[in-house]
Amino acid sequence: MKNRLRELRAARRWSQADLADRCQVSRQAINAIETERYDPSLPLAFTIADVFDLTIEEIFLPDRADTTNDPA
């Protein structure tokens, strides 16, 4: 799942460890989410959204298949 986590964290000058502490997860979990190797659970996604005072949709972007109209 695409996300803006690194961008949002960098704008606040937080390290991955800082964000991990705020979300009560490991730094490795934050790294895995940022690098799109791991999709957070729904409760963790809500926690992250709360930390940034944003909605989940403002942080996480679903991977969408090509939506062009292909008549084939």
PyMOL Python script that loads the backbone (N, CA, C, O; Angstrom):
from pymol import cmd

cmd.read_pdbstr("""\
ATOM      1  N   MET A   1       0.846  -1.173   0.000  1.00  0.00           N
ATOM      2  CA  MET A   1       0.000   0.000   0.000  1.00  0.00           C
ATOM      3  C   MET A   1       0.897   1.244   0.000  1.00  0.00           C
ATOM      4  O   MET A   1       1.825   1.357   0.802  1.00  0.00           O
ATOM      5  N   LYS A   2       0.609   2.143  -0.888  1.00  0.00           N
ATOM      6  CA  LYS A   2       1.345   3.404  -0.938  1.00  0.00           C
ATOM      7  C   LYS A   2       1.015   4.230   0.302  1.00  0.00           C
ATOM      8  O   LYS A   2      -0.082   4.130   0.851  1.00  0.00           O
ATOM      9  N   ASN A   3       1.976   5.046   0.737  1.00  0.00           N
ATOM     10  CA  ASN A   3       1.716   5.889   1.894  1.00  0.00           C
ATOM     11  C   ASN A   3       2.616   7.114   1.886  1.00  0.00           C
ATOM     12  O   ASN A   3       3.610   7.170   1.163  1.00  0.00           O
ATOM     13  N   ARG A   4       2.251   8.093   2.702  1.00  0.00           N
ATOM     14  CA  ARG A   4       2.994   9.351   2.816  1.00  0.00           C
ATOM     15  C   ARG A   4       3.739   9.428   4.146  1.00  0.00           C
ATOM     16  O   ARG A   4       4.104  10.517   4.589  1.00  0.00           O
ATOM     17  N   LEU A   5       3.964   8.297   4.776  1.00  0.00           N
ATOM     18  CA  LEU A   5       4.516   8.282   6.122  1.00  0.00           C
ATOM     19  C   LEU A   5       5.882   8.957   6.207  1.00  0.00           C
ATOM     20  O   LEU A   5       6.104   9.788   7.087  1.00  0.00           O
ATOM     21  N   ARG A   6       6.789   8.614   5.314  1.00  0.00           N
ATOM     22  CA  ARG A   6       8.138   9.204   5.348  1.00  0.00           C
ATOM     23  C   ARG A   6       8.061  10.724   5.177  1.00  0.00           C
ATOM     24  O   ARG A   6       8.726  11.469   5.897  1.00  0.00           O
ATOM     25  N   GLU A   7       7.260  11.170   4.234  1.00  0.00           N
ATOM     26  CA  GLU A   7       7.091  12.608   3.980  1.00  0.00           C
ATOM     27  C   GLU A   7       6.544  13.335   5.217  1.00  0.00           C
ATOM     28  O   GLU A   7       7.049  14.391   5.597  1.00  0.00           O
ATOM     29  N   LEU A   8       5.522  12.766   5.831  1.00  0.00           N
ATOM     30  CA  LEU A   8       4.909  13.391   7.000  1.00  0.00           C
ATOM     31  C   LEU A   8       5.868  13.399   8.193  1.00  0.00           C
ATOM     32  O   LEU A   8       5.953  14.385   8.925  1.00  0.00           O
ATOM     33  N   ARG A   9       6.582  12.301   8.375  1.00  0.00           N
ATOM     34  CA  ARG A   9       7.533  12.194   9.474  1.00  0.00           C
ATOM     35  C   ARG A   9       8.684  13.183   9.283  1.00  0.00           C
ATOM     36  O   ARG A   9       9.091  13.853  10.232  1.00  0.00           O
ATOM     37  N   ALA A  10       9.201  13.275   8.072  1.00  0.00           N
ATOM     38  CA  ALA A  10      10.312  14.183   7.778  1.00  0.00           C
ATOM     39  C   ALA A  10       9.908  15.644   7.966  1.00  0.00           C
ATOM     40  O   ALA A  10      10.714  16.459   8.415  1.00  0.00           O
ATOM     41  N   ALA A  11       8.673  15.973   7.626  1.00  0.00           N
ATOM     42  CA  ALA A  11       8.197  17.354   7.778  1.00  0.00           C
ATOM     43  C   ALA A  11       8.202  17.776   9.249  1.00  0.00           C
ATOM     44  O   ALA A  11       8.321  18.961   9.563  1.00  0.00           O
ATOM     45  N   ARG A  12       8.074  16.810  10.133  1.00  0.00           N
ATOM     46  CA  ARG A  12       8.090  17.095  11.579  1.00  0.00           C
ATOM     47  C   ARG A  12       9.472  16.895  12.191  1.00  0.00           C
ATOM     48  O   ARG A  12       9.670  17.099  13.389  1.00  0.00           O
ATOM     49  N   ARG A  13      10.425  16.493  11.352  1.00  0.00           N
ATOM     50  CA  ARG A  13      11.803  16.229  11.776  1.00  0.00           C
ATOM     51  C   ARG A  13      11.869  15.144  12.847  1.00  0.00           C
ATOM     52  O   ARG A  13      12.663  15.215  13.785  1.00  0.00           O
ATOM     53  N   TRP A  14      11.008  14.137  12.678  1.00  0.00           N
ATOM     54  CA  TRP A  14      11.002  12.998  13.583  1.00  0.00           C
ATOM     55  C   TRP A  14      11.824  11.880  12.960  1.00  0.00           C
ATOM     56  O   TRP A  14      11.791  11.685  11.745  1.00  0.00           O
ATOM     57  N   SER A  15      12.549  11.158  13.773  1.00  0.00           N
ATOM     58  CA  SER A  15      13.209   9.945  13.302  1.00  0.00           C
ATOM     59  C   SER A  15      12.172   8.824  13.260  1.00  0.00           C
ATOM     60  O   SER A  15      11.063   8.968  13.773  1.00  0.00           O
ATOM     61  N   GLN A  16      12.547   7.716  12.646  1.00  0.00           N
ATOM     62  CA  GLN A  16      11.651   6.562  12.668  1.00  0.00           C
ATOM     63  C   GLN A  16      11.409   6.116  14.109  1.00  0.00           C
ATOM     64  O   GLN A  16      10.305   5.698  14.457  1.00  0.00           O
ATOM     65  N   ALA A  17      12.441   6.207  14.940  1.00  0.00           N
ATOM     66  CA  ALA A  17      12.297   5.828  16.354  1.00  0.00           C
ATOM     67  C   ALA A  17      11.322   6.757  17.076  1.00  0.00           C
ATOM     68  O   ALA A  17      10.546   6.305  17.918  1.00  0.00           O
ATOM     69  N   ASP A  18      11.359   8.058  16.751  1.00  0.00           N
ATOM     70  CA  ASP A  18      10.418   9.007  17.362  1.00  0.00           C
ATOM     71  C   ASP A  18       8.982   8.623  17.030  1.00  0.00           C
ATOM     72  O   ASP A  18       8.122   8.573  17.909  1.00  0.00           O
ATOM     73  N   LEU A  19       8.734   8.354  15.759  1.00  0.00           N
ATOM     74  CA  LEU A  19       7.385   7.978  15.340  1.00  0.00           C
ATOM     75  C   LEU A  19       6.989   6.643  15.961  1.00  0.00           C
ATOM     76  O   LEU A  19       5.853   6.471  16.404  1.00  0.00           O
ATOM     77  N   ALA A  20       7.919   5.707  15.990  1.00  0.00           N
ATOM     78  CA  ALA A  20       7.638   4.399  16.592  1.00  0.00           C
ATOM     79  C   ALA A  20       7.225   4.550  18.052  1.00  0.00           C
ATOM     80  O   ALA A  20       6.281   3.902  18.502  1.00  0.00           O
ATOM     81  N   ASP A  21       7.928   5.401  18.788  1.00  0.00           N
ATOM     82  CA  ASP A  21       7.570   5.640  20.190  1.00  0.00           C
ATOM     83  C   ASP A  21       6.164   6.201  20.316  1.00  0.00           C
ATOM     84  O   ASP A  21       5.398   5.783  21.184  1.00  0.00           O
ATOM     85  N   ARG A  22       5.825   7.147  19.448  1.00  0.00           N
ATOM     86  CA  ARG A  22       4.493   7.757  19.494  1.00  0.00           C
ATOM     87  C   ARG A  22       3.390   6.751  19.153  1.00  0.00           C
ATOM     88  O   ARG A  22       2.264   6.862  19.639  1.00  0.00           O
ATOM     89  N   CYS A  23       3.723   5.779  18.322  1.00  0.00           N
ATOM     90  CA  CYS A  23       2.741   4.778  17.892  1.00  0.00           C
ATOM     91  C   CYS A  23       2.828   3.491  18.715  1.00  0.00           C
ATOM     92  O   CYS A  23       2.018   2.582  18.534  1.00  0.00           O
ATOM     93  N   GLN A  24       3.792   3.415  19.600  1.00  0.00           N
ATOM     94  CA  GLN A  24       4.016   2.236  20.439  1.00  0.00           C
ATOM     95  C   GLN A  24       4.264   0.976  19.615  1.00  0.00           C
ATOM     96  O   GLN A  24       3.705  -0.088  19.882  1.00  0.00           O
ATOM     97  N   VAL A  25       5.127   1.130  18.598  1.00  0.00           N
ATOM     98  CA  VAL A  25       5.586  -0.001  17.787  1.00  0.00           C
ATOM     99  C   VAL A  25       7.102   0.102  17.652  1.00  0.00           C
ATOM    100  O   VAL A  25       7.705   1.061  18.135  1.00  0.00           O
ATOM    101  N   SER A  26       7.709  -0.864  17.009  1.00  0.00           N
ATOM    102  CA  SER A  26       9.158  -0.832  16.823  1.00  0.00           C
ATOM    103  C   SER A  26       9.546   0.094  15.663  1.00  0.00           C
ATOM    104  O   SER A  26       8.741   0.392  14.780  1.00  0.00           O
ATOM    105  N   ARG A  27      10.788   0.531  15.697  1.00  0.00           N
ATOM    106  CA  ARG A  27      11.301   1.325  14.590  1.00  0.00           C
ATOM    107  C   ARG A  27      11.271   0.509  13.307  1.00  0.00           C
ATOM    108  O   ARG A  27      11.023   1.047  12.228  1.00  0.00           O
ATOM    109  N   GLN A  28      11.526  -0.799  13.426  1.00  0.00           N
ATOM    110  CA  GLN A  28      11.501  -1.679  12.256  1.00  0.00           C
ATOM    111  C   GLN A  28      10.114  -1.729  11.623  1.00  0.00           C
ATOM    112  O   GLN A  28       9.992  -1.831  10.402  1.00  0.00           O
ATOM    113  N   ALA A  29       9.079  -1.658  12.439  1.00  0.00           N
ATOM    114  CA  ALA A  29       7.708  -1.648  11.899  1.00  0.00           C
ATOM    115  C   ALA A  29       7.477  -0.383  11.079  1.00  0.00           C
ATOM    116  O   ALA A  29       6.898  -0.439   9.994  1.00  0.00           O
ATOM    117  N   ILE A  30       7.930   0.756  11.599  1.00  0.00           N
ATOM    118  CA  ILE A  30       7.784   2.019  10.866  1.00  0.00           C
ATOM    119  C   ILE A  30       8.560   1.955   9.557  1.00  0.00           C
ATOM    120  O   ILE A  30       8.062   2.385   8.517  1.00  0.00           O
ATOM    121  N   ASN A  31       9.774   1.423   9.604  1.00  0.00           N
ATOM    122  CA  ASN A  31      10.584   1.288   8.392  1.00  0.00           C
ATOM    123  C   ASN A  31       9.888   0.412   7.365  1.00  0.00           C
ATOM    124  O   ASN A  31       9.865   0.745   6.180  1.00  0.00           O
ATOM    125  N   ALA A  32       9.318  -0.708   7.807  1.00  0.00           N
ATOM    126  CA  ALA A  32       8.648  -1.628   6.884  1.00  0.00           C
ATOM    127  C   ALA A  32       7.418  -0.989   6.252  1.00  0.00           C
ATOM    128  O   ALA A  32       7.131  -1.224   5.078  1.00  0.00           O
ATOM    129  N   ILE A  33       6.693  -0.186   7.016  1.00  0.00           N
ATOM    130  CA  ILE A  33       5.525   0.510   6.461  1.00  0.00           C
ATOM    131  C   ILE A  33       5.977   1.557   5.449  1.00  0.00           C
ATOM    132  O   ILE A  33       5.419   1.650   4.355  1.00  0.00           O
ATOM    133  N   GLU A  34       6.991   2.348   5.814  1.00  0.00           N
ATOM    134  CA  GLU A  34       7.484   3.395   4.902  1.00  0.00           C
ATOM    135  C   GLU A  34       7.977   2.827   3.583  1.00  0.00           C
ATOM    136  O   GLU A  34       7.771   3.428   2.529  1.00  0.00           O
ATOM    137  N   THR A  35       8.628   1.672   3.636  1.00  0.00           N
ATOM    138  CA  THR A  35       9.184   1.070   2.424  1.00  0.00           C
ATOM    139  C   THR A  35       8.189   0.147   1.723  1.00  0.00           C
ATOM    140  O   THR A  35       8.539  -0.560   0.777  1.00  0.00           O
ATOM    141  N   GLU A  36       6.943   0.164   2.203  1.00  0.00           N
ATOM    142  CA  GLU A  36       5.838  -0.568   1.596  1.00  0.00           C
ATOM    143  C   GLU A  36       6.054  -2.077   1.584  1.00  0.00           C
ATOM    144  O   GLU A  36       5.546  -2.776   0.707  1.00  0.00           O
ATOM    145  N   ARG A  37       6.809  -2.576   2.560  1.00  0.00           N
ATOM    146  CA  ARG A  37       6.991  -4.020   2.715  1.00  0.00           C
ATOM    147  C   ARG A  37       5.957  -4.596   3.670  1.00  0.00           C
ATOM    148  O   ARG A  37       5.820  -5.814   3.778  1.00  0.00           O
ATOM    149  N   TYR A  38       5.228  -3.725   4.364  1.00  0.00           N
ATOM    150  CA  TYR A  38       4.250  -4.151   5.373  1.00  0.00           C
ATOM    151  C   TYR A  38       3.102  -3.165   5.377  1.00  0.00           C
ATOM    152  O   TYR A  38       3.313  -1.953   5.414  1.00  0.00           O
ATOM    153  N   ASP A  39       1.891  -3.686   5.338  1.00  0.00           N
ATOM    154  CA  ASP A  39       0.694  -2.852   5.480  1.00  0.00           C
ATOM    155  C   ASP A  39       0.272  -2.900   6.942  1.00  0.00           C
ATOM    156  O   ASP A  39       0.132  -3.984   7.508  1.00  0.00           O
ATOM    157  N   PRO A  40       0.067  -1.749   7.558  1.00  0.00           N
ATOM    158  CA  PRO A  40      -0.290  -1.746   8.975  1.00  0.00           C
ATOM    159  C   PRO A  40      -1.690  -2.315   9.205  1.00  0.00           C
ATOM    160  O   PRO A  40      -2.552  -2.270   8.327  1.00  0.00           O
ATOM    161  N   SER A  41      -1.889  -2.845  10.398  1.00  0.00           N
ATOM    162  CA  SER A  41      -3.227  -3.277  10.790  1.00  0.00           C
ATOM    163  C   SER A  41      -4.122  -2.040  10.848  1.00  0.00           C
ATOM    164  O   SER A  41      -3.629  -0.913  10.893  1.00  0.00           O
ATOM    165  N   LEU A  42      -5.410  -2.252  10.848  1.00  0.00           N
ATOM    166  CA  LEU A  42      -6.337  -1.127  10.929  1.00  0.00           C
ATOM    167  C   LEU A  42      -6.149  -0.333  12.226  1.00  0.00           C
ATOM    168  O   LEU A  42      -6.136   0.897  12.177  1.00  0.00           O
ATOM    169  N   PRO A  43      -6.004  -0.994  13.389  1.00  0.00           N
ATOM    170  CA  PRO A  43      -5.765  -0.212  14.612  1.00  0.00           C
ATOM    171  C   PRO A  43      -4.476   0.615  14.540  1.00  0.00           C
ATOM    172  O   PRO A  43      -4.448   1.754  15.007  1.00  0.00           O
ATOM    173  N   LEU A  44      -3.417   0.056  13.963  1.00  0.00           N
ATOM    174  CA  LEU A  44      -2.176   0.819  13.830  1.00  0.00           C
ATOM    175  C   LEU A  44      -2.350   1.971  12.850  1.00  0.00           C
ATOM    176  O   LEU A  44      -1.831   3.062  13.087  1.00  0.00           O
ATOM    177  N   ALA A  45      -3.064   1.754  11.761  1.00  0.00           N
ATOM    178  CA  ALA A  45      -3.320   2.834  10.805  1.00  0.00           C
ATOM    179  C   ALA A  45      -4.074   3.983  11.474  1.00  0.00           C
ATOM    180  O   ALA A  45      -3.781   5.152  11.220  1.00  0.00           O
ATOM    181  N   PHE A  46      -5.048   3.650  12.330  1.00  0.00           N
ATOM    182  CA  PHE A  46      -5.767   4.692  13.069  1.00  0.00           C
ATOM    183  C   PHE A  46      -4.839   5.420  14.031  1.00  0.00           C
ATOM    184  O   PHE A  46      -4.930   6.640  14.170  1.00  0.00           O
ATOM    185  N   THR A  47      -3.953   4.695  14.694  1.00  0.00           N
ATOM    186  CA  THR A  47      -2.988   5.318  15.609  1.00  0.00           C
ATOM    187  C   THR A  47      -2.084   6.281  14.857  1.00  0.00           C
ATOM    188  O   THR A  47      -1.855   7.404  15.306  1.00  0.00           O
ATOM    189  N   ILE A  48      -1.574   5.847  13.723  1.00  0.00           N
ATOM    190  CA  ILE A  48      -0.703   6.707  12.913  1.00  0.00           C
ATOM    191  C   ILE A  48      -1.458   7.954  12.471  1.00  0.00           C
ATOM    192  O   ILE A  48      -0.930   9.063  12.542  1.00  0.00           O
ATOM    193  N   ALA A  49      -2.684   7.770  12.019  1.00  0.00           N
ATOM    194  CA  ALA A  49      -3.499   8.917  11.604  1.00  0.00           C
ATOM    195  C   ALA A  49      -3.710   9.878  12.767  1.00  0.00           C
ATOM    196  O   ALA A  49      -3.637  11.093  12.583  1.00  0.00           O
ATOM    197  N   ASP A  50      -3.971   9.354  13.958  1.00  0.00           N
ATOM    198  CA  ASP A  50      -4.149  10.206  15.140  1.00  0.00           C
ATOM    199  C   ASP A  50      -2.878  10.979  15.472  1.00  0.00           C
ATOM    200  O   ASP A  50      -2.939  12.158  15.819  1.00  0.00           O
ATOM    201  N   VAL A  51      -1.732  10.321  15.366  1.00  0.00           N
ATOM    202  CA  VAL A  51      -0.450  10.977  15.658  1.00  0.00           C
ATOM    203  C   VAL A  51      -0.245  12.186  14.747  1.00  0.00           C
ATOM    204  O   VAL A  51       0.250  13.224  15.185  1.00  0.00           O
ATOM    205  N   PHE A  52      -0.625  12.046  13.484  1.00  0.00           N
ATOM    206  CA  PHE A  52      -0.452  13.145  12.521  1.00  0.00           C
ATOM    207  C   PHE A  52      -1.679  14.050  12.431  1.00  0.00           C
ATOM    208  O   PHE A  52      -1.662  15.035  11.693  1.00  0.00           O
ATOM    209  N   ASP A  53      -2.735  13.734  13.164  1.00  0.00           N
ATOM    210  CA  ASP A  53      -3.982  14.490  13.127  1.00  0.00           C
ATOM    211  C   ASP A  53      -4.537  14.565  11.703  1.00  0.00           C
ATOM    212  O   ASP A  53      -4.965  15.620  11.234  1.00  0.00           O
ATOM    213  N   LEU A  54      -4.514  13.412  11.034  1.00  0.00           N
ATOM    214  CA  LEU A  54      -5.030  13.283   9.675  1.00  0.00           C
ATOM    215  C   LEU A  54      -5.956  12.075   9.627  1.00  0.00           C
ATOM    216  O   LEU A  54      -6.036  11.307  10.585  1.00  0.00           O
ATOM    217  N   THR A  55      -6.651  11.911   8.513  1.00  0.00           N
ATOM    218  CA  THR A  55      -7.447  10.702   8.323  1.00  0.00           C
ATOM    219  C   THR A  55      -6.555   9.618   7.719  1.00  0.00           C
ATOM    220  O   THR A  55      -5.501   9.904   7.150  1.00  0.00           O
ATOM    221  N   ILE A  56      -6.991   8.393   7.852  1.00  0.00           N
ATOM    222  CA  ILE A  56      -6.239   7.284   7.255  1.00  0.00           C
ATOM    223  C   ILE A  56      -6.082   7.510   5.754  1.00  0.00           C
ATOM    224  O   ILE A  56      -5.020   7.249   5.188  1.00  0.00           O
ATOM    225  N   GLU A  57      -7.145   7.996   5.115  1.00  0.00           N
ATOM    226  CA  GLU A  57      -7.104   8.204   3.658  1.00  0.00           C
ATOM    227  C   GLU A  57      -6.107   9.274   3.245  1.00  0.00           C
ATOM    228  O   GLU A  57      -5.646   9.277   2.104  1.00  0.00           O
ATOM    229  N   GLU A  58      -5.770  10.176   4.145  1.00  0.00           N
ATOM    230  CA  GLU A  58      -4.788  11.214   3.832  1.00  0.00           C
ATOM    231  C   GLU A  58      -3.355  10.694   3.941  1.00  0.00           C
ATOM    232  O   GLU A  58      -2.421  11.352   3.482  1.00  0.00           O
ATOM    233  N   ILE A  59      -3.178   9.537   4.536  1.00  0.00           N
ATOM    234  CA  ILE A  59      -1.842   8.962   4.716  1.00  0.00           C
ATOM    235  C   ILE A  59      -1.622   7.751   3.821  1.00  0.00           C
ATOM    236  O   ILE A  59      -0.574   7.615   3.189  1.00  0.00           O
ATOM    237  N   PHE A  60      -2.616   6.874   3.771  1.00  0.00           N
ATOM    238  CA  PHE A  60      -2.479   5.619   3.042  1.00  0.00           C
ATOM    239  C   PHE A  60      -3.300   5.649   1.760  1.00  0.00           C
ATOM    240  O   PHE A  60      -4.474   6.019   1.767  1.00  0.00           O
ATOM    241  N   LEU A  61      -2.672   5.258   0.670  1.00  0.00           N
ATOM    242  CA  LEU A  61      -3.298   5.283  -0.646  1.00  0.00           C
ATOM    243  C   LEU A  61      -3.374   3.859  -1.180  1.00  0.00           C
ATOM    244  O   LEU A  61      -2.345   3.191  -1.289  1.00  0.00           O
ATOM    245  N   PRO A  62      -4.553   3.385  -1.510  1.00  0.00           N
ATOM    246  CA  PRO A  62      -4.663   2.001  -1.988  1.00  0.00           C
ATOM    247  C   PRO A  62      -3.955   1.820  -3.324  1.00  0.00           C
ATOM    248  O   PRO A  62      -3.958   2.714  -4.171  1.00  0.00           O
ATOM    249  N   ASP A  63      -3.349   0.651  -3.497  1.00  0.00           N
ATOM    250  CA  ASP A  63      -2.791   0.291  -4.799  1.00  0.00           C
ATOM    251  C   ASP A  63      -3.969  -0.043  -5.687  1.00  0.00           C
ATOM    252  O   ASP A  63      -4.747  -0.947  -5.386  1.00  0.00           O
ATOM    253  N   ARG A  64      -4.098   0.673  -6.762  1.00  0.00           N
ATOM    254  CA  ARG A  64      -5.230   0.420  -7.663  1.00  0.00           C
ATOM    255  C   ARG A  64      -4.716  -0.107  -8.981  1.00  0.00           C
ATOM    256  O   ARG A  64      -3.707   0.361  -9.509  1.00  0.00           O
ATOM    257  N   ALA A  65      -5.422  -1.085  -9.498  1.00  0.00           N
ATOM    258  CA  ALA A  65      -5.094  -1.620 -10.820  1.00  0.00           C
ATOM    259  C   ALA A  65      -5.397  -0.536 -11.844  1.00  0.00           C
ATOM    260  O   ALA A  65      -6.156   0.395 -11.574  1.00  0.00           O
ATOM    261  N   ASP A  66      -4.815  -0.665 -12.984  1.00  0.00           N
ATOM    262  CA  ASP A  66      -5.069   0.294 -14.059  1.00  0.00           C
ATOM    263  C   ASP A  66      -6.567   0.343 -14.322  1.00  0.00           C
ATOM    264  O   ASP A  66      -7.192  -0.682 -14.595  1.00  0.00           O
ATOM    265  N   THR A  67      -7.137   1.536 -14.236  1.00  0.00           N
ATOM    266  CA  THR A  67      -8.591   1.678 -14.369  1.00  0.00           C
ATOM    267  C   THR A  67      -9.016   2.217 -15.726  1.00  0.00           C
ATOM    268  O   THR A  67     -10.144   2.685 -15.883  1.00  0.00           O
ATOM    269  N   THR A  68      -8.126   2.155 -16.705  1.00  0.00           N
ATOM    270  CA  THR A  68      -8.500   2.618 -18.038  1.00  0.00           C
ATOM    271  C   THR A  68      -9.572   1.703 -18.607  1.00  0.00           C
ATOM    272  O   THR A  68      -9.646   0.528 -18.247  1.00  0.00           O
ATOM    273  N   ASN A  69     -10.380   2.226 -19.472  1.00  0.00           N
ATOM    274  CA  ASN A  69     -11.436   1.439 -20.095  1.00  0.00           C
ATOM    275  C   ASN A  69     -10.859   0.630 -21.244  1.00  0.00           C
ATOM    276  O   ASN A  69     -10.665   1.143 -22.345  1.00  0.00           O
ATOM    277  N   ASP A  70     -10.591  -0.625 -20.978  1.00  0.00           N
ATOM    278  CA  ASP A  70     -10.039  -1.517 -21.994  1.00  0.00           C
ATOM    279  C   ASP A  70     -11.160  -2.425 -22.473  1.00  0.00           C
ATOM    280  O   ASP A  70     -11.649  -3.258 -21.710  1.00  0.00           O
ATOM    281  N   PRO A  71     -11.578  -2.274 -23.739  1.00  0.00           N
ATOM    282  CA  PRO A  71     -12.713  -3.052 -24.227  1.00  0.00           C
ATOM    283  C   PRO A  71     -12.425  -4.534 -24.376  1.00  0.00           C
ATOM    284  O   PRO A  71     -13.343  -5.304 -24.656  1.00  0.00           O
ATOM    285  N   ALA A  72     -11.191  -4.957 -24.200  1.00  0.00           N
ATOM    286  CA  ALA A  72     -10.851  -6.375 -24.410  1.00  0.00           C
ATOM    287  C   ALA A  72     -11.390  -7.288 -23.371  1.00  0.00           C
ATOM    288  O   ALA A  72     -11.171  -8.497 -23.438  1.00  0.00           O
TER     289      ALA A  72
END
""", "prot")
cmd.dss("prot")
cmd.show_as("cartoon", "prot")
cmd.util.cbc("prot")
cmd.orient("prot")
